[in-house]
Amino acid sequence: MDLKAEKLELMQLLLNTESADVLKKVKALLRKSATKTETEYLLSTKANHEHLTASIEELNQGKGIAIKTADLWK
């Protein structure tokens, strides 16, 4: 079965389910998968890995600056 057919089959299964629990579990798995993929991408190069690691270390040392989202566009 090709990928497009598998996606269609999965969508049909999810649309026909009456179980909120199943839907919650699928959503949680998809979120986790997306987060992992984004993290892997951000850490994929040596330069990014070093920069992000240093930034996290600075935040853990209290060197971060809190900025409200509303203040970003002022």
C-alpha positions in Angstrom: 0.0 0.0 0.0 1.4 3.4 -0.9 1.7 6.3 1.5 -1.3 8.2 0.1 -3.5 5.1 0.5 -2.3 4.5 4.0 -3.0 8.2 5.0 -6.5 7.9 3.5 -7.1 4.7 5.4 -5.9 6.2 8.7 -8.1 9.3 8.2 -11.1 7.1 7.6 -10.5 5.1 10.7 -10.1 8.2 12.8 -13.2 9.9 11.3 -15.3 6.8 12.0 -14.1 6.2 15.6 -16.4 7.0 18.5 -13.7 6.8 21.1 -12.5 10.2 22.4 -9.7 8.3 24.2 -8.3 6.9 20.9 -8.4 10.4 19.3 -6.6 11.9 22.3 -3.9 9.2 22.1 -3.4 9.8 18.4 -3.2 13.6 18.9 -0.6 13.1 21.7 1.5 10.8 19.5 1.4 13.2 16.6 2.4 16.1 18.8 5.3 14.1 20.3 6.4 13.0 16.8 6.4 16.6 15.5 8.2 17.9 18.5 10.9 15.2 18.2 11.3 15.9 14.5 11.7 19.7 15.1 14.2 19.1 17.9 16.2 16.7 15.7 16.2 19.2 12.9 17.4 22.1 15.2 20.2 19.9 16.5 21.2 18.5 13.2 24.2 20.6 12.6 27.2 21.0 14.9 26.9 24.8 14.9 23.2 24.8 15.8 23.8 22.2 18.5 26.6 24.2 20.1 24.6 27.5 19.9 21.4 26.0 21.3 23.3 24.2 24.1 25.1 27.4 25.1 21.8 29.3 25.0 20.1 26.8 27.2 23.0 26.9 29.6 22.8 30.7 29.8 19.0 30.4 30.6 19.7 27.9 33.3 22.2 30.3 34.8 19.5 33.0 35.0 21.0 35.1 32.1 17.8 35.1 30.1 15.6 38.1 29.6 11.8 37.7 29.9 9.9 39.5 27.1 6.2 39.6 26.8 4.8 38.6 23.4 2.9 41.9 23.2 6.1 43.8 23.6 7.8 42.2 20.6 6.1 44.5 18.1 6.5 47.8 20.0 
